[in-house]
């Protein structure tokens, strides 16, 4: 090998000095160069020495092709050394990281803190032990929040640093506090007894934990909805090790809370079958409890639970522990949202003169909960159908405004059709009318662009074998991006009814929901019997209550006492006007009572909201 190096001792000496390799100062190149290779090998720098010689143009033709060998060695070093860390698209991964960071929050409880994740517009998930001091588990029923606990907990979003335009040093951004609902504890599952032992616990033990939990999980209600994309369906967690990202708010060890940090690691071990806990290697510290654990595509796979006690993490093993998402995601669509205030507090609509007006949403909590459950990616076919029924005057046609407000806020394609205007339509023309209603939000072709068969498209067999499947396929295509909502109203019209062909086509669309992922169907005033599997899809409307009116006036996070006072004021307003909500058309009466109370308490509520905002 030495015979393949130019005998230029001064330049070779300079290369050795650059690499920090000492060599005997022989004058004869025949001695100096072999000694240099021997010393480079002894220092573990042989490859670096060869590369430096090549860079200095000190390689010459000889018995050993150092240049070729060097290339082969360097190429051989470029290989995947860990299947858990795979290259990803840089900008896509960075965008996903930024989007995920907006969903992470800090949860302050008295003098302690943890981390949480916004999982729906109204719900935040964290580790149960973060909020355990505020929870009463002694009662016979489910755990409940302690009296006065709302003032002891704060949920803070946006506590992070960023590089602002033109600045070289990062700036800590101003965070915002999200007000909690008065009944803020939506769900609570404590840690297992062994997980809260004072002496610590064995991190790969799942004693006392099975498929029913406990999960060390708390889900908190917010008073106001925040932008939050729907969580994708829960994928099976891989059995092999895989890369993870943890976004968290650890403490600095001396009592201060750090801004949002990003740790990378791997999930190395699954505990339990079915899975109940994960062990991971991402760096965390006190304050990280409840932090989201993401996979390489920033899909949530779990929540960080705890780290090892002193002395437990020796040997470099993965000891941090997490709660798998598979154990808790299924309950999200079923959590009671009544304590959050309306998902849609007000809507925009046109009055009889065609001018836009804003209307407060009074009542309709059941409808809004159904809309909310329907938008979940994992919603079942009965959840993706909402058949709204009720007496005239109870807001059947108001339903489309609720759906439109949700779609406008959270995304998706939307179309509404009054079927009372479709009495002369056959199935084919109605299908084209539906496809055309979506045309402004999705590039769709006619729903009946399939080749004609017999041409008798209005016959029932053609509806079921051709028109209905074609329309369903069109809706599925429209729903592919963010889901599609089709609102059909007017089935209860006393002036004009849709044709039998239209009703039969709608019935076929209901049945096709089982093969139509992402499609939501809302039938306002539906008059027909639904298939038995869809009986739970019926939303029975009733008149609004005094409490419904009061809820439209309550400030964020209002206490039960404030709500009770507002209910009393509404009752007084109704009594003074000699009116009741038990009449045929109660909503105009409810709106007048609301306006009267709003004039009395509006300035006070505005002051309460401003005071709460300044305090946060």
N, C-alpha and C positions, 0 to 999 in steps of 0.2 A: 504493500500500500504506500510506503514511504517513497518508492521509486516512481510513483505516479504524481508526486508533488514537485513543483519547481523548487530548486535548491536556493531560494532567496531567504536567507536566515533573518535579516532585519524585518522583512515583511511578515514572515512566519512568527517572529517574536512579538510583533505588534498584535497579531491575531490572538496569540496566547495571553498577552496582557489584557486584551479586551475581554476575554472569557474568564480571566482570573486563574489561569493555569500556570503553575510554576514549572520551569524546565531547566535542566543542567545546561549551562552556557557552552556547549561544545562549539568549536570553531569549524569542524568538518561537517558538512551537511549529511554525510553518510551516517554520522552518529546523532546529529541534532534532530533530524526529522523523525527517525524511528522512536527516539526518546520522547518527542512531543506527542506522538500517537499513544505511546504507553501511558504517559501521564494524563492525557485526555480521557483515556479509557478508565483509569483509576479514579478520576473525579466524576465519572458518569456523564462526561460531556463529549463523548466521541462523535455522536451525530452532529452536535452543535459545532464541533471543531471542523468536521468535514464541510458543513454548510458554510462556515465562515471562510474556509479556504477557497471554496468555489466562488463565493461572493467577491473575494479579493483577487480572483483570476489567477490562483496559484495551482490549479489543477492542470496537469499535462497528460499526454498519452503515456501509458505505462502498462505494466502487467495487470493492473486492476483498474477497471473503469469506475473511478470513484463517483463521477458525475451520474452515471447510470444507476449505480447502486444507491446513491443518495436519493435519486428520484423514486426508485422503487421503495425505499424505506419510508420516505415521506408520504407516498401514496398509501402505503399499508397502514399508516397511522390514521388516515381519514376513513373511519368506519364507525358504525353504531356500537357504542360500548354499553348502552342501556336501552332496552326496549321501552322503559317507562318514560323516557324523555325523547319524544319524537319531534323533529322540526315541524313548525307550523307556519302558516302565512302570517308574516309579521304585522301588517297593518290590520288585518282582520282580528288577530288576537288582541292587538292594542285597543281596537274599538270595543271589543267585547269586555275587556278589562275596565274601560272607562264606563261603559253602560252598567256593569255590575257594581262598580264603586258607588253609583248613585243610589243603590238599593240598600247599602249597608249603613247601619246607624249605631250610635253609642247609647247605651242604656244606663242612666245614672240612678242609683238607689241609695239614698242617704249619702254616706261617704264612700261607697263602693261603686264599681261600674262593671259592665260587661258589654258585649257586642250583640247586635241583632240584625235580622234580614227582613226587608219588606217582601212578603210573599204574595200578597194581594193588595189592592189599593187601600184596604182598611185593616190589614193584619200584619203583625210583626212577629217573627219566631225568634226565640232565644232559648238558652238553657234555663231550666226551671230553677236551678240553684242561684241564678242571678237575682231573681225576684222572690225567693223563698221567704225572706223576712216580712214580706207584705201579704203573705198568703196564709189563710187559716185552713188547716187540714184536719181539725179535730171534730168537725161535724159529721153526721151520719151520711150526708150526701157528698157530691163532688166538692173539691176544694174551692174556696171562695176568697175574694180579696178582703183584706182587713179594713175596717172603718177608718176613714181618713187617709188611706194609702195613696190616693190619687195625687196628693200634694207632695208625696215623697219620691215619686218616680218621674223621670223625664226621658223622653225619647228624642235624640238629637241626630239630625241628618247633616251631611256636608262638612263634618269636621275633618278637613284634609288640607294638605298643602298643594300648591300648583305653581307652575312657571307661567307667570302672566306675560303678556306681549311686551317684548323689549326689555325684560328683566332677567338678569343672570342668576339671581338668588330666588329660591322658592318663597312663596308667600302663603301664610296660613289663612285660609278662607274663613269667612264668617258663617258659622253653622246656623241652622234653623231648628227650632224645637217644634215637634209635631204634637199637638194637644191630644191627650188620651180621652177616650170616651169615659163617661161616668162609671159605667160597668166595664172596666178595661180588661179584665181577665176573661178571655174567651175560652181558653182550654189550659189545663195544667196536669202534667204527669210528673211526679217527683223522681228524683234519682232512686236507684235501688239502695237498700239499707247499707250494703257493703261499699257503695260508691261515696257515701258521706261519712264513713268511719274516720274518727279523728287521727288514727294512726296511718291513714292512707289505705290503699287497696291494691291488689295485684291487677295490673293493667290488662292482662289478657284473661281475666276471670269474668264470667257472666253469671255467677251464682245469684239466684233470685230474679233473673231476667229471662223472659220467654217471649213468644210471639205477641203476647198481649202487653208487654212492657215490664216494668215502668221505663219511661223514656228520658227522664230528665229534660223535659220539654215544656215550655210555656209559650202560648200564643196570645198576644196582646192586641186589643182593639184600639184603633185610632178614632178620634172624633171626626176627622175629615179625610176623605179619600185622597191618596197621592197617586201620581202617574206610576203605573207598574205594569209591565207587559205580562201576559198570561204565562205561567210556568209551563214549559213543555211537558208532555207525558213522561212519567217516571220510567226511566230505562233501567234494566237490570244492572246492578253494580258488578263490574268485571271481577273474576276470581283471580286473575293475575295482577301483579303490582301495576299501578298506573299513576301518572303524574296528577298532582292536585295543586290548587292555588287557594290560599286562605287570605281573606281580607278582614282585618281585625283592628281593634283599638286596645293594644296592650298598655299597661302602665310602665312608667320608667323606673320603677323600683324605689322611688322616694316620694310617691304620693301624687305625681302628676300623670295626666292622661295624655298619651301620644296621639297625634293625628292618625288618620287611616294608614295602616301599613299593609304590605303585600309580602306574604311568605310563600315559598315554593317547596314542595316535598312530594312524597309518594304515599299512597295507601298500600301498605305491605301485608296487611293481614285482615281477614274477615273473622268475626267472632259470632258463632251461633249458626244454626241451620234450622229454621230460617234466620237470616241475618238480623242481629240485634245491635252490634257495635262494630266500629272500624278502628284500626290502629294506623296512625299516619306519622310521618316524619317532619312535617312542616314546623318551623320554629314558632312557638307561641309563649305567652307568659300570662300571669294574672291580669284579667281584663279582656282576654281573648275568648272567654267562655261565651258560647252562643254564636260565634262567628261562622259565616257560611264557608263551607268547603266545596270548591268548584272543581270540575274536571278540566281537561285541557281546552275544551270549547266553552268554558265558563257556564256550564250547566250545573245546577246545584246537586250535589250528591249527599250532602249531610250538613250537620252543624258541629263545630268543634265543642267538645264537652269539657275536657280537663287534661292537665299535664301531670307528669310524675312528681312525686315527692322527692326531696333531696336524697340522692344516692340510688334512686330507682332507675335512672337513665344511663347507667354505665354500660360500656360495650358497644355503643353506637346503634342500638336497636331502636325500632320505631315504637315509642311508648305513648305518644299523644293519642287521645281517644276521641272518637266522634260518634254522633248519633246518625245513622243512615236515614236519608230522606224517605226511603221506601217504607219506613215505619210510621210516618206521620202525614205524608202528602195526601193520602186518600181522604182524610177527614176535612180538608180545607173547604171543599164545596158545601159541606153540611154544617159548618159552624153557624150558629145563630148570629145574624148581623143586626138584629133589632136594636142593640145597644149603641150602634154607631151613628144613629141619625140616618136620614135617607141617603142612599147611594146617589140619587139625583135630586138635589134640593129644589131645583127650579128648571123649567124648560122654556124654550122659545117657540111660539106658535103664532099663527095669523088670526086676527079677529075677523068678524064678519065683513069688515070693510077692506080686508086684505092687508092691514097694517100689522107689523110684527109687535107682539106684546110678550112680556115675561110673566109666567104664572108659577107661583109656588106649588110644589107637589104636596098635597095634603093626603095623608094615608098612603095606600098602595104599597105598603112595606112588603107584603107577600109577593106582589108582582115583581117588585125590584129584586127581592131575593131570588126569585125564579130566573129573572134575567141574568143575575150575577152567576148563579150556578150553571146556567146554560152556556155562558161564555168560557167556562173552563175547558181546556183542551181535552180533558178526560171525561167530559160530560156524556152520560148515557143517552140513548135515543129518547127515552121518556123525559129526560131533563132538557133536551134540545127541542121539545115541543111544549108550547104554552098555549093552552086553550082557555081563553078568558071568557067567562060567562057571568051573567048577572042581569038584573032588571034595568030597563032604560033609565038613564039619568045617573048611573053610577060610574060613568067614565069609561065605557068600553072603547070609544074612539080616542080617548086620551092615551091609550096604551101605546100607540105608534110614537107619540112624543117621548115617552119614557125610553123606548127602544132606541129611537134616533139619538137621544142625548147620550146614552151609554156608548153607542157606536161612534159618535162624534168624538167622545172623550178618549176611548180606549182602542179605537180602530176596528176596521171591518167594512164589508160592503153591506149596503142597506137599500131596501126597496119596499114601498108600501102601495097596496092596491085596494081600492074600494070595490069589492065584488058585487055590490048593489048595482054598479054600472056595467056589469058583465052578463046581464040576463039574456043577451042575444049571442053571446060567445059560445062557440063549440070548444072542445078540448084543445085543438090545434091553435086556434086564434088566441085563446087565453094563455097557452104556453108561450107563444111569441110575445104576448103582452108582458108576461113576467120577465122573460129574457130582455126585452126592451127597457124595462124599468131599471135594470141593473146596468144598462149599457154605458151610463156616464161614469160608473165606478169600475167597470171591468170590460175588457175587450171581448165580448162574447158574440158568438154567432147565433142564429135563430135556434131556438130549442127544438125545432122540428126539421132541421136540415138533413136528417137521415133520408135515404132514398124512399120514395113513396112505395107502399105495398099495394093495397087494393084501392087506395084513395078514399076509403070510407073512414076517415080519421075521427069522426064523431061517434062511431060505434064503440060500445064498451070494450070489446075485445081489442080494438085498435088503441084505445086509451091505455089499457093495461099492458099491452105488449110492445107498444111503440112510443106513443106520446109521453106517457109518464116516465119511462126509463130515460128517454132523451132529455126531458126537462130536468130530471134528477142529475144526470151527468153534467148538464150545463151548470146547475147550482153547485155541484161539487167542484167544478173547475173554477167558478167564481170564488168559492170559499177557500181555495188552496192557499192563498197568502195569509189572510187574517180572519177568515171565517165570513159567512154570509148570513144576513138576517132578512127573511121575507115575512112581512107583516100583511096579512089579509084581514080586512075588516068589512063590516056591513052584512054579515051573514044573518043578522037579526033585523034587518031593515023591514019595516012594514009597508014601504012604498014599492020596492022592487027587490026581487030575490035573484041570486045567481042561478044560471041554468043548471039542470041536473048533471050535464056533462062536466061543468066546472066543479061542482061539488064532488063528483066521482074522481076527478083528476086530483083534487086536493086530498081526498082520502088516500089515493095511491101515493102521493108525496109523503103523507104521514107514515105509511108502511115502509116507504123507501128510506126513511131516516136511519134504519139499521145498516144501510149500505152507503150512507151519505155523510161521511165525517166532515165536521166543520159547518154543516148546514143547520140553521136554527129556523124554526117555523113557528110563527105567532098567529093564532087564529082568534080574532076579537069578535065575540058574539056567535061563536060556533053553535050550531043547533043539532048536530048529528051525534049519534053514539060513537064513541071512540073504541078502537080495539082494546081488549082487556088489559094488555100490557101497558097501554097509555092512559089508564084511568088516573094515575097519580099526576098526570100532566094538567089536570083541570085546575084553574085558578078561579075560585068563586069570589066575586066582588060583593062587598057589603058597604054600608054607608060609613063615612068618616066619623071618628069619635072626637070628643073634646081633647083627648090626649094627642091624637093625630095633629090637630090644629096647633096645640102647644109645642109640639116637637119642631114645627117649622120656625118657631121663634126662639128656640133655646140657643144660647151661645155654645161654642165648642166646649166639651168637657163639663157641661152643666151638672150640678149635683141633683139628686132626686128631689131635694127641697125646692130648688128653683123650678124644676119641671112641675111639681105639685102646685106651686104658686101660679104658674102660667095657666095650668088647667083650670084653677079656680077663677082666674080672670076671664077665660074663655066662657066658662059656664055663666058668669055674671053678664057678659056681653050678650049671650044668647037669650038669657032670661029678660034682660032689659028690652030687647027687641021683640019679646014674645014669640020667639022662634024655636024650632026644634030641628035636629038633624034627622029625625025619623020620618021625613016627608019623601015624596016621590023623587024630587030632584034636589038633594041636599047640598051639592057642592057650591052653588051660588051663595047659599046661606053661610056655609063654612068660610068662604072667601071673605064675605062681609064681616063676619065675626073676627076673622084673623086680622083684617085691615084695622078694625077698631082697636084691638089689643096692641097691634104693632105701633099705632100712633102713640099709645100710652107708654110702652116699654122700650120702643126702638132706641131712643137716645141712651137709655141706661144700658141696654145690651151692647151698643156700639162702644160705650166706655169700658165695659167689662172685657170685650174682645181686645181693645187697644191696650188695656192694662195687662192682660195675659200675654200679648205679643211683646210688650216692652220688658216684661219680667223674664221672658225666655231669651 
